[in-house]
């Protein structure tokens, strides 16, 4: 059926010492749900317009935009997309590989997280005249399906 548990743990570089430390901290109350809370003194405020910086073609100088495109064209820039989750919240509890879940309909076809990110990468690569390197990070749960 596949590798046994010991092989899988070794392949994924499981850290038994760190796991035992976490188990100990959970058991003695050093960490846990009760500790995962903001203090009563925490001040929560709504985000204001001054807290947000919009960066798009209209908000940056032509020189900055040109330098960015030149960096892309010369291979000095790459894209890293985090795709390691199982998307249990995003998929309403389905617990599927988030990157493969068809979450939106574009052009009459349901598209996945990967479809959308790769399409954006193809568009930019076409604009700059060279493939822009694109790395998808995965986890032990999502690597094989992706």
Secondary structure, DSSP 8 states (H G I E B T S, - for coil): ----HHHHHHHTT--HHHHHHHHHHHHHTSSSGGGSS--TT-------GGG----STTTS-HHHHHHHHHHHHTT---EEEE-----TTTTTT----GGGSEEEEETTEEEEHHHHHHHHHHHHHHHHTS---EEEE--TTTTTT-
